[in-house]
């Protein structure tokens, strides 16, 4: 999972140059973080434990919106 997150971070940086790649990586990262939030909640973790995944997913969604508008 950590390798996927590192690859996503690198993809987001490269996606600033190539918008199609950035949109694809952002979509994948939103899905990955949504899955992380679901796993945290199903395991009975407090909502605070979901916050980093939710925040990262929200930032990736914001980048996706900005890339599709630009």
Backbone bond lengths (Angstrom), bond angles and torsions (degrees), N, CA, C in turn:
res aa  C-N    CA-C-N  psi(-1)  N-CA   C-N-CA  omega(-1)  CA-C   N-CA-C  phi
1 X - - - 1.444 - - 1.527 110.37 -
2 X 1.309 115.74 -39.19 1.459 118.96 179.75 1.515 112.15 -63.24
3 X 1.325 116.14 -37.64 1.464 119.87 178.81 1.527 110.70 -65.33
4 X 1.327 116.85 -36.94 1.467 120.28 176.53 1.519 111.01 -63.71
5 X 1.316 116.89 -40.33 1.463 120.19 -179.42 1.523 111.51 -68.55
6 X 1.334 116.88 -38.50 1.465 120.02 177.28 1.529 109.99 -66.68
7 X 1.334 116.94 -41.53 1.462 120.46 177.58 1.530 110.81 -64.25
8 X 1.315 116.84 -36.98 1.464 120.35 177.90 1.522 110.69 -65.90
9 X 1.322 117.38 -40.93 1.466 120.28 178.52 1.529 110.59 -62.75
10 X 1.332 116.46 -43.23 1.466 119.87 177.92 1.526 110.44 -65.18
11 X 1.330 116.30 -39.72 1.458 120.22 178.56 1.517 112.93 -64.47
12 X 1.333 116.24 -36.10 1.465 119.56 177.35 1.521 111.12 -65.71
13 X 1.319 116.67 -38.68 1.464 119.61 178.28 1.523 111.60 -67.50
14 X 1.324 116.49 -42.60 1.467 120.00 177.44 1.524 109.53 -67.95
15 X 1.334 116.44 -32.50 1.459 121.19 -179.73 1.511 114.13 -66.08
16 X 1.317 117.35 -17.66 1.458 119.48 174.72 1.528 110.79 -66.04
17 X 1.318 115.99 -25.62 1.466 121.92 178.77 1.528 111.06 -91.64
18 X 1.360 115.78 -46.27 1.467 122.34 -179.84 1.517 107.95 -109.93
19 X 1.318 115.69 103.56 1.463 121.42 -170.84 1.519 113.58 -65.12
20 X 1.319 118.43 -33.75 1.466 120.03 179.46 1.529 110.77 -65.22
21 X 1.313 116.95 -41.27 1.455 120.58 177.37 1.518 110.46 -66.70
22 X 1.311 116.65 -40.67 1.460 120.57 178.66 1.514 112.10 -61.69
23 X 1.335 116.99 -40.10 1.463 120.51 178.61 1.516 110.98 -66.57
24 X 1.313 117.27 -40.18 1.467 120.68 179.12 1.529 111.29 -66.06
25 X 1.318 116.20 -43.43 1.463 120.46 179.64 1.520 110.47 -66.91
26 X 1.308 117.14 -40.55 1.467 120.38 178.80 1.522 111.09 -62.13
27 X 1.323 116.30 -41.98 1.460 120.22 178.18 1.524 110.60 -62.09
28 X 1.318 116.85 -45.62 1.459 120.97 178.46 1.517 112.37 -62.49
29 X 1.307 116.45 -39.58 1.464 120.10 -179.60 1.524 111.52 -69.58
30 X 1.316 116.97 -37.32 1.474 119.71 176.21 1.526 109.35 -61.60
31 X 1.323 117.27 -44.73 1.466 120.69 179.05 1.529 111.98 -64.83
32 X 1.332 116.87 -40.69 1.461 120.74 178.60 1.523 111.43 -63.05
33 X 1.316 116.84 -43.98 1.469 120.20 -179.16 1.530 111.76 -72.00
34 X 1.328 117.41 -32.35 1.469 119.72 174.68 1.526 109.63 -63.94
35 X 1.316 116.63 -40.94 1.459 120.46 175.55 1.511 112.00 -63.03
36 X 1.321 117.33 -38.33 1.465 120.90 179.00 1.523 110.98 -65.18
37 X 1.321 117.00 -41.17 1.470 120.35 178.30 1.526 109.81 -63.54
38 X 1.326 116.85 -43.51 1.467 120.60 179.58 1.525 111.21 -61.87
39 X 1.321 117.22 -42.79 1.469 120.55 179.38 1.523 110.64 -63.94
40 X 1.321 117.37 -42.62 1.468 120.35 178.12 1.526 111.04 -60.09
41 X 1.321 116.52 -45.65 1.457 119.73 -177.66 1.530 111.82 -68.67
42 X 1.326 117.76 -37.95 1.466 120.64 178.50 1.522 112.56 -67.89
43 X 1.323 116.33 -28.67 1.469 119.91 178.51 1.509 112.51 -82.52
44 X 1.311 117.33 0.93 1.456 120.46 176.85 1.515 114.38 82.01
45 X 1.319 117.07 16.19 1.464 119.80 177.14 1.523 109.83 -69.34
46 X 1.327 114.96 152.50 1.464 119.06 175.23 1.521 109.60 -67.29
47 X 1.303 116.14 159.93 1.461 121.13 -177.61 1.528 112.19 -62.22
48 X 1.312 117.18 -27.91 1.462 121.10 -179.84 1.530 110.80 -63.58
49 X 1.337 116.80 -32.00 1.465 120.46 179.73 1.528 111.42 -69.95
50 X 1.323 117.68 -20.21 1.464 122.02 179.49 1.523 111.89 -85.60
51 X 1.308 117.13 -14.44 1.458 121.34 -171.74 1.530 114.30 -58.49
52 X 1.347 120.99 -44.95 1.474 118.37 179.35 1.528 113.24 -61.33
53 X 1.317 116.88 -41.76 1.467 119.73 179.00 1.521 110.92 -66.99
54 X 1.320 116.69 -40.94 1.468 120.24 179.64 1.527 110.95 -65.46
55 X 1.323 116.88 -40.94 1.465 120.56 -179.77 1.529 110.81 -67.08
56 X 1.323 117.29 -42.01 1.455 120.67 178.74 1.525 110.78 -64.87
57 X 1.326 116.36 -41.44 1.458 120.01 176.99 1.517 112.29 -63.67
58 X 1.326 117.09 -38.54 1.460 120.89 178.55 1.529 110.99 -66.62
59 X 1.318 117.01 -40.01 1.471 119.84 177.81 1.527 111.31 -66.15
60 X 1.330 116.85 -39.38 1.461 119.96 177.61 1.527 110.36 -66.06
61 X 1.333 116.81 -37.87 1.467 120.18 177.24 1.524 110.52 -65.51
62 X 1.318 116.88 -38.89 1.476 120.20 178.16 1.523 110.48 -64.15
63 X 1.333 116.89 -41.19 1.457 119.06 178.10 1.520 110.83 -64.97
64 X 1.335 116.26 -38.50 1.464 120.10 178.08 1.522 110.97 -60.95
65 X 1.310 116.21 -43.32 1.470 120.33 178.00 1.521 110.58 -63.17
66 X 1.330 116.51 -44.72 1.464 119.76 -179.27 1.526 111.87 -65.18
67 X 1.328 117.04 -35.73 1.470 119.57 179.45 1.515 111.88 -71.21
68 X 1.322 117.57 -33.89 1.459 119.22 -179.52 1.525 111.50 -78.31
69 X 1.340 117.67 -27.11 1.451 120.78 178.39 1.535 110.45 -76.64
70 X 1.329 116.58 -37.71 1.469 120.91 -175.32 1.493 113.15 -73.83
